[in-house]
Amino acid sequence: MKKYKIITTYKKLLADTTTPVSIYLRLRDVFPNSLLLESSDYHSRENSMSFVCCEPISGIVLNQGALRIKYPDGERETLNVDEFELIDQINNYLEAFEAVGGLPKIISGGLFGYFTHEAVEHFETIKLKQSDDDTRRIPEMQYHIYRYIIGIDHFKNELYIFHNQPEGQPENGGLEKIEYLIKNKNFPEYSFQSKDEEQSNITNEQFIAIVEKMKQHIYRGDVFQIVPSRAFSKGFTGDEFNVYRALRSINPSPYLFYFDYGDFRIFGSSPEAQITIKDRVASIFPIAGTFKRSGDDEKDAEIAHDLENDPKESAEHVMLVDLARNDLSRHCEEVQVKAFKEVQYYSHLIHLVSHVSGKLHPGASSFKIVADTFPAGTLSGAPKYRAMEIIDENENIKRSFYSGAIGYLGFNGDFNHAIMIRSFLSKNNTLHYQAGAGIVAGSVPESELNEVNNKIAALRKAIELAEEL
């Protein structure tokens, strides 16, 4: 196999007068298809980085069964659906690259991208229903290596400009160009206007009927827990980046992202990681158990206490912690629950969160573990395979971006992806968004409908606020 050396140089600047959003606004017109990844969790050293990625130089894209692979020297390969195992191809692609240069610990070389819910067909033996509806269709997976990465360390107020140059290609003085753009005080802004009424794939009554049907599956013993969802859409004109700006303000979360792929964009404010792998330690953080915030701190403390002690929410949470333990045990040793049922507050919601971790077996491939733990139990159910089948039978559209995963995949096997919830897909001047509810035997259908609306509330509010920016 041919090896590609990626030589990385970097420059360090002070970051006390710049924000990731202002940097992105300065760069996006010069570098189309740029990505922005942020974290609102600045108080911890672990999650204090934001990244802007510009100019893809190589990548691997899965689109309607065809896998297209491009290398930095222009070499290309296309494999059809019966000609490849996706996990093997991703591992081969990662192994084809070697990062060269003394990089700061904040980043190792790697790929940025996503995979959708439908990618699970390449991870499991499951076959999902076919659909001719391409309204929400996007490539099932894509990852790219980017020539420029701007890393902002909020903890230290430092900014790094990384320049990834394939060995043997001419140097183009890119660091200075990026530095000039970052220091330029002007950046263009555009307006956003929503239009038409919000649409949904099902009515309130139809969602309640689906919840009742899910409960019948639970009573029959098909599943213990399952997560049906409901989709919404709204037309717009102008710049949907304003919706992202509004959302990150209304609903600050550990994972904030805006990925521009030209003919569509994915952006959101996700509270939950799909899985993280760092230094061969894998972690899953199940979020299950949701109550709506009141806006009053004292009242919220009472709500949090009720949430911790609610039998239905606790039953759902315990099942998903067990599922995380089982998923990790397939490829890890020393699997343990590091934190159990911790209360976490978000703009509109209070969640129960746990932390399950394990050490990868020697020789275990990071992406194989990612594939075997996808989709998150919090977006599917338990047992996961049967839950996915029932969801696919009962939801009348493909999930597409919703419940997929988005983030960073390192050449060294590090992995950090958010689950695509509290997220938008923007395609053909329409915003698509979706939310689900965890159903157990004790679920009350009207309450589950309210849970979906509570989760969607921040997204609706962001659309509203974006019109004022």
VOGU-3710 file (C-alpha; in Angstrom, 3 decimals, decimal comma):
1> mkkykiitty> 0,000/0,000/0,000  1,262/3,457/-0,893  2,033/5,658/2,134  1,247/9,382/2,120  3,179/11,594/4,486  1,301/14,680/5,664  3,858/17,259/6,830  2,288/19,654/9,321  3,702/23,062/10,164  1,988/25,494/12,476
11> kklladtttp> 2,046/28,961/13,900  0,805/30,037/17,326  -1,025/33,331/17,946  -2,877/34,972/20,806  -6,630/34,290/20,675  -8,010/36,826/23,121  -9,767/39,014/20,508  -11,095/36,339/18,146  -13,916/33,819/18,339  -14,405/30,648/16,295
21> vsiylrlrdv> -17,540/32,183/14,738  -15,744/35,373/13,617  -12,864/33,312/12,175  -15,309/31,090/10,300  -17,117/34,130/8,870  -13,778/35,551/7,645  -12,709/32,294/5,974  -15,847/30,730/4,524  -16,126/32,933/1,413  -12,440/32,429/0,580
31> fpnsllless> -12,567/28,676/1,348  -15,939/27,149/0,375  -16,996/23,929/2,138  -15,314/24,808/5,433  -16,160/23,189/8,787  -16,581/24,634/12,266  -16,448/22,544/15,461  -16,881/24,212/18,841  -17,422/23,262/22,449  -19,236/25,353/25,035
41> dyhsrensms> -17,523/23,288/27,745  -14,622/25,714/28,213  -14,235/25,136/31,960  -12,442/21,810/31,481  -9,037/21,412/29,837  -10,291/18,274/28,102  -13,002/19,976/26,027  -11,667/23,489/25,578  -10,817/23,325/21,853  -12,617/24,679/18,813
51> fvccepisgi> -11,581/24,015/15,205  -12,119/25,578/11,791  -11,139/23,333/8,850  -10,563/24,657/5,314  -9,723/23,221/1,887  -10,227/19,437/1,695  -7,225/17,770/0,006  -8,270/14,132/0,143  -11,281/12,133/1,251  -13,484/9,037/1,348
61> vlnqgalrik> -17,204/9,350/0,494  -19,977/6,730/0,560  -22,952/7,775/-1,574  -25,835/5,472/-2,540  -23,703/2,363/-2,240  -20,645/3,634/-4,139  -17,441/4,345/-2,200  -15,264/7,040/-3,761  -11,730/7,393/-2,441  -9,400/10,284/-3,300
71> ypdgeretln> -5,739/10,648/-2,274  -3,659/13,861/-2,083  -1,749/13,081/-5,299  -5,006/12,988/-7,270  -5,255/9,184/-7,375  -8,898/8,074/-7,242  -10,748/4,814/-6,758  -14,465/3,936/-6,896  -15,810/0,725/-5,363  -19,367/-0,496/-5,835
81> vdefelidqi> -21,540/-1,791/-3,027  -20,619/-5,495/-3,329  -16,886/-4,819/-3,684  -15,939/-3,559/-0,242  -16,264/-3,882/3,527  -16,640/-0,294/4,759  -14,802/-0,744/8,073  -11,830/-2,348/6,281  -11,730/0,478/3,731  -11,728/3,156/6,433
91> nnyleafeav> -8,952/1,376/8,320  -6,933/1,045/5,092  -7,460/4,723/4,339  -6,276/5,773/7,802  -3,221/3,507/7,519  -2,295/5,111/4,181  -1,410/8,349/6,004  1,361/9,301/8,356  1,420/12,631/10,182  4,907/14,176/10,235
101> gglpkiisgg> 5,971/17,132/12,357  6,083/17,902/16,062  2,407/18,606/16,669  1,155/20,108/19,930  -0,846/17,667/22,030  -4,105/19,412/21,150  -4,394/17,557/17,824  -3,000/14,634/15,880  -3,456/14,369/12,127  -6,773/12,993/10,977
111> lfgyftheav> -10,102/13,241/9,189  -13,211/15,306/9,836  -16,639/14,158/8,711  -19,821/12,278/9,528  -21,905/9,192/8,870  -25,706/9,013/8,706  -28,155/6,584/10,305  -28,233/4,557/7,072  -24,495/3,787/7,346  -25,537/1,110/9,861
121> ehfetiklkq> -26,276/-1,179/6,884  -22,481/-1,346/6,394  -21,835/-2,020/10,091  -24,515/-4,665/10,712  -26,370/-7,295/8,657  -29,551/-5,190/8,906  -31,316/-4,077/5,702  -33,371/-0,872/5,920  -36,308/-0,018/3,660  -35,597/1,627/0,315
131> sdddtrripe> -36,978/5,058/-0,539  -37,089/7,128/-3,716  -37,572/10,322/-1,679  -34,341/12,315/-1,978  -35,565/15,384/-0,030  -33,238/14,605/2,897  -30,795/12,312/1,097  -27,115/13,062/1,577  -24,038/10,806/1,260  -24,194/8,094/3,935
141> mqyhiyryii> -20,646/8,899/5,010  -17,855/11,297/4,195  -14,496/12,137/5,731  -11,834/14,534/4,477  -8,317/15,635/5,334  -8,095/19,439/5,355  -5,122/21,550/4,302  -5,701/24,188/6,984  -6,938/23,677/10,525  -7,295/26,564/12,932
151> gidhfknely> -7,336/25,316/16,518  -8,487/27,694/19,269  -7,559/26,752/22,836  -10,113/28,626/24,962  -8,482/27,446/28,163  -5,180/29,182/27,340  -6,451/31,822/24,888  -4,114/30,468/22,229  -4,711/30,004/18,516  -2,850/27,558/16,272
161> ifhnqpegqp> -2,849/27,640/12,470  -1,945/24,183/11,131  -0,871/23,684/7,534  -1,092/20,070/6,308  1,084/19,615/3,248  1,365/16,254/1,427  5,047/15,354/0,988  6,405/16,252/-2,437  3,859/18,971/-3,178  5,054/22,580/-3,497
171> engglekiey> 4,754/24,880/-0,444  2,244/27,674/-1,066  2,774/30,098/1,824  -0,640/29,269/3,202  0,066/30,021/6,879  0,576/33,732/6,137  -2,615/33,887/4,044  -4,688/32,336/6,852  -3,086/34,613/9,453  -3,918/37,662/7,347
181> liknknfpey> -7,555/36,580/6,992  -7,888/35,878/10,718  -6,497/39,315/11,622  -8,686/41,102/9,092  -11,349/42,857/11,129  -14,022/42,804/8,420  -16,231/39,887/7,550  -19,440/39,692/5,507  -22,747/38,903/7,187  -26,033/38,035/5,489
191> sfqskdeeqs> -29,621/37,934/6,696  -31,901/34,935/7,283  -35,661/34,739/6,788  -37,844/31,688/7,424  -40,900/31,194/5,244  -44,004/29,009/5,086  -45,493/27,039/7,966  -43,565/24,279/9,733  -44,271/20,863/8,192  -44,065/17,443/9,855
201> nitneqfiai> -43,970/13,913/8,446  -46,733/12,854/10,896  -49,447/14,474/13,006  -49,623/14,552/16,818  -52,256/11,810/16,693  -50,118/9,622/14,433  -47,130/9,980/16,789  -49,293/8,988/19,761  -50,503/5,947/17,774  -46,858/4,978/17,070
211> vekmkqhiyr> -46,052/5,205/20,804  -48,995/2,885/21,559  -47,713/0,473/18,908  -44,208/0,560/20,408  -45,669/-0,278/23,825  -47,341/-3,350/22,273  -43,923/-4,488/21,011  -42,573/-4,029/24,554  -45,458/-6,015/26,106  -44,791/-8,817/23,597
221> gdvfqivpsr> -41,140/-8,898/24,634  -39,733/-7,772/21,258  -37,826/-4,919/22,935  -37,405/-3,452/26,417  -37,054/0,123/25,224  -37,363/1,884/21,847  -36,936/5,412/20,462  -39,373/6,472/17,706  -38,908/9,963/16,274  -40,751/12,688/14,438
231> afskgftgde> -39,370/14,947/11,683  -40,071/18,609/10,953  -39,110/21,002/8,164  -39,306/24,706/7,353  -38,411/26,713/4,259  -36,080/29,713/4,380  -34,156/32,256/2,353  -30,751/33,771/3,147  -27,949/32,524/5,384  -28,690/29,586/7,697
241> fnvyralrsi> -25,404/30,218/9,549  -27,496/32,729/11,544  -29,614/29,802/12,786  -26,422/28,109/14,001  -25,343/31,315/15,765  -28,742/31,595/17,447  -28,758/27,905/18,418  -25,298/27,988/20,032  -26,463/30,986/22,056  -29,816/29,509/23,137
251> npspylfyfd> -28,629/25,932/23,652  -24,877/25,855/24,464  -23,697/22,243/24,376  -20,468/20,241/24,527  -20,710/19,694/20,752  -21,415/22,639/18,452  -20,813/22,125/14,726  -21,434/23,654/11,302  -20,279/21,504/8,346  -20,708/23,050/4,891
261> ygdfrifgss> -20,681/20,594/1,968  -21,820/23,017/-0,732  -25,208/21,611/-1,748  -26,147/20,875/1,881  -25,071/21,778/5,400  -25,313/19,957/8,732  -25,209/21,979/11,934  -26,294/21,587/15,504  -25,805/21,797/19,233  -25,580/18,242/20,522
271> peaqitikdr> -25,365/17,293/24,201  -24,262/13,714/23,564  -21,169/11,956/22,207  -21,641/8,889/20,013  -18,424/7,480/21,500  -15,010/8,944/22,314  -11,729/7,065/22,017  -8,541/8,625/23,326  -5,251/6,854/24,007  -7,021/3,477/23,495
281> vasifpiagt> -9,730/4,191/26,096  -13,315/4,200/24,787  -16,126/6,082/26,541  -19,890/6,206/26,022  -22,038/8,791/27,815  -25,668/7,602/27,752  -28,193/10,430/28,119  -31,623/9,108/29,022  -34,215/10,713/31,216  -35,519/14,132/30,198
291> fkrsgddekd> -37,623/16,723/32,003  -38,394/20,249/30,809  -36,797/23,192/32,641  -39,037/25,786/34,271  -36,722/28,816/34,051  -36,655/29,106/37,842  -33,489/27,737/39,510  -35,205/26,565/42,695  -38,005/24,919/40,763  -35,433/23,313/38,421
301> aeiahdlend> -33,655/21,776/41,438  -36,965/20,174/42,454  -37,545/18,985/38,870  -34,034/17,454/38,815  -34,772/15,622/42,099  -38,035/14,288/40,637  -36,202/13,206/37,466  -33,603/11,241/39,457  -36,364/9,442/41,337  -38,810/8,901/38,477
311> pkesaehvml> -39,266/5,098/38,011  -39,913/5,300/34,243  -36,916/7,563/33,539  -34,647/5,474/35,812  -35,700/2,221/34,138  -34,900/3,680/30,716  -31,541/4,986/31,925  -30,433/1,704/33,550  -31,233/-0,225/30,354  -29,108/2,137/28,264
321> vdlarndlsr> -26,173/2,010/30,688  -26,330/-1,811/30,464  -26,428/-1,577/26,663  -23,324/0,671/26,684  -21,514/-1,828/28,921  -22,438/-4,701/26,608  -21,405/-2,751/23,482  -17,987/-1,874/24,915  -17,405/-5,396/26,299  -17,222/-6,730/22,721
331> hceevqvkaf> -13,844/-5,022/22,185  -12,713/-3,712/25,586  -11,447/-4,903/28,932  -11,873/-3,241/32,333  -15,338/-1,960/31,349  -16,762/0,129/34,167  -19,419/2,716/34,950  -17,388/5,809/35,876  -20,417/7,986/36,661  -24,069/7,034/37,056
341> kevqyyshli> -27,230/9,137/36,588  -25,609/12,546/36,982  -27,973/15,500/36,514  -27,012/17,889/33,692  -28,791/21,143/32,862  -29,340/22,447/29,311  -31,216/25,513/28,050  -34,654/23,884/27,833  -34,070/20,472/29,401  -32,637/18,547/32,336
351> hlvshvsgkl> -31,006/15,191/31,485  -29,641/12,197/33,386  -26,140/11,286/32,131  -23,784/8,362/32,877  -20,214/7,552/31,785  -19,203/4,015/30,764  -15,593/3,323/29,709  -13,273/0,481/28,747  -9,726/-0,123/27,537  -9,448/-1,384/23,942
361> hpgassfkiv> -8,145/-4,909/23,479  -4,696/-5,021/21,827  -5,129/-4,919/18,065  -8,779/-3,793/18,234  -9,575/-1,257/15,513  -11,097/2,022/16,675  -13,555/2,259/13,809  -14,692/-1,338/14,344  -15,665/-0,365/17,898  -17,414/2,747/16,597
371> adtfpagtls> -19,360/0,618/14,092  -20,297/-1,990/16,686  -21,636/0,640/19,105  -23,658/2,493/16,442  -26,331/3,759/16,569  -26,430/4,981/20,152  -28,879/3,057/22,302  -30,388/6,394/23,298  -31,534/6,841/19,664  -32,539/3,243/18,926
381> gapkyramei> -33,399/1,080/21,945  -32,646/-2,321/23,456  -32,063/-4,896/22,130  -30,668/-2,578/19,508  -30,989/-4,701/16,348  -34,691/-5,491/16,865  -35,389/-1,891/17,901  -33,852/-0,644/14,626  -36,024/-3,042/12,613  -39,225/-1,880/14,357
391> idenenikrs> -38,272/1,794/13,949  -37,579/1,263/10,238  -40,969/-0,442/9,787  -42,862/2,355/11,532  -41,135/5,622/10,560  -42,319/6,801/7,150  -39,062/8,544/6,140  -35,376/7,659/6,237  -33,580/9,107/9,262  -30,693/10,469/7,169
401> fysgaigylg> -28,555/12,807/9,327  -30,718/12,316/12,443  -29,077/9,924/14,962  -25,925/9,769/12,811  -22,535/10,893/14,147  -20,265/13,832/13,269  -16,748/14,853/14,299  -13,075/13,865/14,207  -11,234/10,601/13,438  -7,474/10,578/14,075
411> fngdfnhaim> -4,799/8,676/12,136  -3,783/7,317/15,570  -7,264/5,869/16,267  -8,583/8,709/18,428  -12,289/9,312/17,794  -14,634/12,049/18,991  -18,084/12,350/17,427  -21,338/13,931/18,544  -24,662/12,253/17,909  -26,638/14,338/15,421
421> irsflsknnt> -29,490/15,411/17,676  -30,666/19,011/18,311  -29,373/19,388/14,761  -30,399/20,702/11,353  -29,892/19,487/7,818  -30,154/22,402/5,380  -30,837/21,344/1,794  -32,558/23,167/-1,084  -33,530/26,116/1,123  -35,304/23,877/3,621
431> lhyqagagiv> -34,278/23,209/7,210  -34,909/19,628/8,408  -34,899/18,749/12,105  -36,043/15,790/14,178  -36,449/14,480/17,721  -37,407/11,235/19,423  -38,630/9,901/22,750  -37,549/6,810/24,670  -40,499/4,454/25,126  -40,691/1,865/27,921
441> agsvpeseln> -43,635/-0,160/29,250  -44,679/2,660/31,600  -44,646/5,432/28,972  -47,629/7,786/28,691  -48,082/8,645/24,967  -49,047/12,296/25,558  -45,958/12,774/27,753  -43,732/11,319/25,020  -45,263/13,732/22,495  -44,436/16,567/24,913
451> evnnkiaalr> -40,856/15,263/25,233  -40,388/15,536/21,455  -41,739/19,097/21,516  -39,476/20,001/24,447  -36,430/18,759/22,506  -37,494/20,647/19,371  -38,164/23,882/21,319  -34,560/25,167/21,166  -34,438/24,570/17,385  -37,701/26,430/16,771
461> kaielaeel> -36,479/29,278/18,959  -33,183/29,427/17,012  -35,063/29,821/13,703  -37,063/32,650/15,252  -34,031/34,421/16,703  -31,977/34,045/13,492  -34,322/36,449/11,722  -33,227/39,229/14,118  -29,449/38,786/13,614
//
